[in-house]
């Protein structure tokens, strides 16, 4: 049966270590328990918040007046698509179905150990598997939309299990059909992965430099994972309880994507990456720094700050409030808008608060 607690502090369950109490916290350890708890709350018209690793949430100081369902389901099922166990190299790939509560970084580690290609550049990202389709998690030139096969959900409107194929997930840059509303509760995710020793072609210049290869070349998946972990540690993007630069929700703002007509707003020297639809993506970190917000920039009372390692991370220095963090986020957003006319959009989900 699900484990129930009253008035649980959400600051203890988020990587920002911010947020008030939940009226109820329920640990759901299986897909069946997740559906049971959510259905019960819906029948009583009680607000529900799904919580995985807490790495992409900004929760209000007032907490959450409802039930927080902490997804702790486990399980990894590997389907070699009919290949015999002694001829895996010939089969070319696997379909891996993973429970929503599994650790994403642990899954990446296993993928590299097993020779599953397609996750290696996504190492070190905190949080649970169920969150990866939500915002189409990506980093260093890879994103999960490239490998997701299906997403199995509980549809809270139809009160039925519904499975979405990749093409139906509406994946785009850091978003999907699941982000921004709570109709579909993700129960498990299936990924289709190649088998091999070499990773996907490296398309991210910083990663290519770290690996000592040219853009478009491949490297062993274990080397790619280690290089990514090194880059992330250097930016404070690998969780470390002793390092306040990692007390964050990762990148707080997404890289802006502007229309071809709006490119003129970008200052000279701003990075420009063409998108398939003709729009241009630029660097949020570059704009933030040129707007006068340097690494380590302090917010209210010095309780929050931009990371000393990476300007995209807004960090809790130990005794901050969510209100402190939002004040700093607004200052950065408004400063970039005033300097360059570009609107930054938050990447983490805001619960009970807004910018």
Secondary structure, DSSP 4 states (H G I P E B T S, - for coil): --EEEEEEEGGGGSTT----EEEEEEEE-SHHHHHHHHHHHHHTT--EEEESSSTTEEE-TT-EEEEEEEE----EEEE-TT--TT-HHHH-EEEEEEETTSBHHHHHHHHHHHTEES-GGGTT--SBGGGTTTTT-EETTEEGGGTEEEEEEEETTTTEEEEEEGGGS--BTTB-TTTT--SEEEEEEEEEEEESSB-SPP--HHHHHHHT--TT---BHHHHHHHHHHHHHHTT-S--TT-GGG-S-SBSBPPPEE-GGGGGGSPTT---EE-TTS-EE--HHHHHHHTT--TT-B-GGGSEEE-SS-TTBEEE-SS--HHHHHHHHHHHHHHHHHHHS----B-SEEES---
